[in-house]
Amino acid sequence: MVRGGGGGGGGSHRVMGRGGGRGGLKSRPPFIPHVPFDLVLAEPAFPPVKGNAANAEKEEILQAALLKRNQDLSPSQSEQTAITNLVAKIQGVLDNLIVSPGTFDACQIEEVRQVGPFKKGTLLTGNNVAEIVVVLKTLPTKEAVEALGNKVWETLKHKDHKEVLTMIPNDKGIDLSSPEATTRILVTTLTANFRKLDASIHMELKVVQAAHSAIRHTRWFEENAHHSSIRILIRLLHDLRRRFHGFEPLTPWMIDLLAHYAILNNPGRQALPLSLAYKRVFQLLSAGFFLPGSAGIADPCEQGALRIHTSLSLEEQDLICLTAQTLLRVLTNGGHKQVLGIEGNSSKSDDTFSVSILPRPFLHPS
């Protein structure tokens, strides 16, 4: 508190701290994020009951249902063949442009990387889209990106005149599609070129940065997510996000890290059974894992221990939490088929359960 004298220049004043002391305000205590309750990490204090045949049978039933649902969500053999063939053809053309561009001078390619669910092995059936990042040495003008798309399209058509292939430019790069699959080419440039970008003629900075992030995310995934259960859990969580509006704010990267955490982050550092990890996701989110003040999950691909959930708005954090709480109640009371979407309508009432999301307790301050 600053108190001045009544006059202009001759008055005396003193500075008081909040606690009444002299010498200025007290500094705020450091922010220490809390870790929400996690039954897996707290197992030493809450040991599981041994020899419970009923619980063991429930776990086996849930495990079988999860594996069956994953099988249903996985791309068919024909989908896998179509997307693999299209990616191989486009990758071959792009690689050849690096080695011998010939007369093509609209841009220069530094490297080509496959990213996203196709590369990670987490594609969902019905969404046959692969992603490739093309890193340019030159600046990514909109004309250069379209010229690159036309070059790839023309080369593929020249090799096979009968092939049905469409090329559509967009704000992130190019979509090349056959009737059965799509390859999304995400265009970016060297990080040293970021400061040279002009929004009026080049791709947006946030778009080219996102493409670099996709490369980092895929590299991290390949190095750290070897266990097959992680890929299965990711596919199941993407299905939940698709069917329940409350999980829509979760990004693919959040889902990747959440699945990895649920399966591998435990005292034994051994992969949890899929059934336990699946329930753990709901338990964590219900306990406030992605709410303000939570330790959450630090982004392993960013500096400064950035918590992935801090990019969500307060409303989105609240919506994810209450959605998880609703589904956890249903799951705990034997409604795993409704949560998985195997039986009934997972968003409406059926003969046994009513799976509808609770109203939001969060009210935005006006």
Residue pairs with C-beta under 8 A, 6 or more apart in sequence:
1 15
1 16
2 13
2 14
2 15
3 13
3 14
3 16
4 11
4 13
5 11
5 12
5 13
14 22
15 22
15 23
15 24
16 22
17 23
17 24
17 25
17 26
18 25
18 26
19 26
33 293
33 294
33 295
33 296
33 307
34 293
34 294
34 295
35 41
35 294
35 295
36 284
36 287
36 288
36 289
36 291
36 294
36 295
37 287
38 280
38 283
38 284
38 287
39 46
39 280
39 283
40 265
40 266
40 267
40 272
40 276
40 280
41 265
41 266
41 267
43 267
44 267
49 55
59 273
59 275
59 276
61 336
62 275
62 278
62 279
62 336
63 273
63 274
63 275
65 336
65 337
65 340
65 342
66 232
66 236
66 274
66 275
66 278
66 340
67 232
67 274
68 342
69 236
69 239
69 340
69 341
69 342
70 232
70 235
70 236
72 125
73 124
73 125
73 235
73 236
73 239
74 123
74 124
74 125
74 235
75 83
75 123
75 124
75 125
75 128
76 125
78 180
79 123
79 125
79 128
79 180
79 181
82 128
82 178
82 180
82 181
83 118
83 123
83 128
83 129
83 130
83 180
83 181
83 183
85 181
86 130
86 176
86 178
86 180
86 181
86 182
86 183
87 114
87 118
87 130
87 132
87 183
89 156
89 159
90 132
90 152
90 156
90 176
90 183
90 185
91 112
91 114
91 132
93 151
93 152
93 155
93 156
94 109
94 112
94 132
94 134
94 152
94 185
95 112
97 104
97 109
97 151
98 109
98 110
98 111
98 112
101 108
101 109
104 147
104 151
106 143
106 144
106 147
106 148
106 151
107 136
107 137
107 138
107 140
107 144
107 145
107 147
107 148
108 136
108 137
108 138
109 134
109 135
109 136
109 137
110 135
110 136
110 137
110 190
111 134
111 135
112 132
112 133
112 134
112 135
113 132
113 133
113 135
113 215
113 218
114 130
114 131
114 132
114 133
114 218
115 131
115 132
115 133
115 186
115 214
115 215
115 217
115 218
116 129
116 130
116 131
116 184
116 214
116 218
116 252
117 123
117 124
117 129
117 131
117 238
117 252
118 129
118 130
118 131
119 130
119 131
119 218
119 222
120 218
120 221
120 222
120 225
120 231
120 234
120 256
121 231
122 231
122 234
122 235
122 238
122 256
123 129
124 235
124 238
124 239
124 242
128 180
128 181
128 182
129 181
129 182
129 183
129 184
130 181
130 182
130 183
130 184
131 183
131 184
131 186
131 214
132 183
132 184
132 185
132 186
133 185
133 186
133 187
133 188
133 211
133 212
133 214
133 215
134 148
134 173
134 185
134 186
134 187
134 188
135 188
135 189
135 190
135 211
135 212
135 215
136 144
136 187
136 188
136 189
136 190
137 189
137 190
138 144
138 189
139 189
139 193
139 196
139 197
139 202
140 187
140 188
140 189
140 197
140 202
140 203
140 208
141 201
141 202
141 203
142 169
142 201
142 202
142 203
145 169
145 173
145 174
145 187
145 203
146 169
146 174
148 174
148 185
148 187
149 167
149 169
149 173
149 174
149 176
149 185
150 167
152 167
152 174
152 176
152 185
153 165
153 167
153 176
156 163
156 165
156 176
157 163
157 165
163 178
164 178
164 179
165 176
165 177
165 178
166 175
166 176
166 177
167 174
167 175
167 176
168 174
168 175
168 177
169 175
171 203
171 204
171 207
172 184
172 186
172 187
172 203
172 207
172 210
172 211
173 184
173 185
173 186
173 187
173 211
174 184
174 185
174 187
175 182
175 183
175 184
175 185
176 182
176 183
176 185
177 183
186 210
186 211
186 214
187 203
187 208
187 211
188 203
188 207
188 208
188 209
188 211
188 212
189 197
189 208
191 212
194 205
194 208
194 209
197 203
197 204
197 205
197 208
199 205
213 253
213 301
216 301
217 253
217 256
217 301
220 300
220 301
221 256
224 260
224 300
225 231
225 256
225 259
225 260
227 263
227 264
227 271
229 263
229 271
229 272
229 273
229 274
229 277
230 259
230 260
230 263
230 264
230 271
232 274
233 259
233 262
233 263
233 274
233 277
233 278
233 281
234 255
234 256
234 259
236 278
236 340
237 247
237 250
237 255
237 258
237 259
237 281
238 252
238 255
239 340
239 341
240 247
240 327
240 339
241 247
241 248
241 250
241 255
243 341
243 346
243 347
244 323
244 327
244 346
244 347
244 357
245 323
245 357
246 319
246 320
246 322
246 323
246 324
246 326
246 357
247 320
247 323
249 312
249 313
249 316
249 319
249 320
250 258
250 320
251 311
253 299
253 308
254 308
254 309
257 297
257 299
257 300
257 308
258 281
258 284
258 297
259 277
259 281
261 284
261 297
262 272
262 277
262 278
262 280
262 281
262 284
263 271
263 272
263 274
263 277
264 271
264 272
266 272
272 280
279 328
279 331
281 324
282 324
282 327
282 328
282 331
283 328
284 324
285 320
285 321
285 323
285 324
286 321
286 324
286 325
286 328
288 294
288 321
289 296
289 309
290 296
290 309
290 312
290 317
290 320
290 321
291 309
291 317
291 318
291 321
292 314
292 317
294 307
294 309
295 307
296 307
296 308
296 309
296 310
297 307
297 308
297 309
298 305
298 306
298 307
298 308
299 306
299 307
299 308
309 317
312 320
314 362
314 364
315 360
315 362
315 364
318 360
318 361
318 362
319 360
322 357
322 358
322 360
322 361
323 357
325 358
326 355
326 356
326 357
326 358
327 339
327 355
330 338
330 339
330 353
330 355
331 339
333 353
335 352
335 353
335 355
337 343
337 344
338 344
338 346
338 350
338 352
338 353
338 355
339 346
339 355
340 346
343 350
344 350
344 351
344 352
344 353
344 355
346 355
347 355
347 356
348 354
348 355
348 356
349 355
349 356
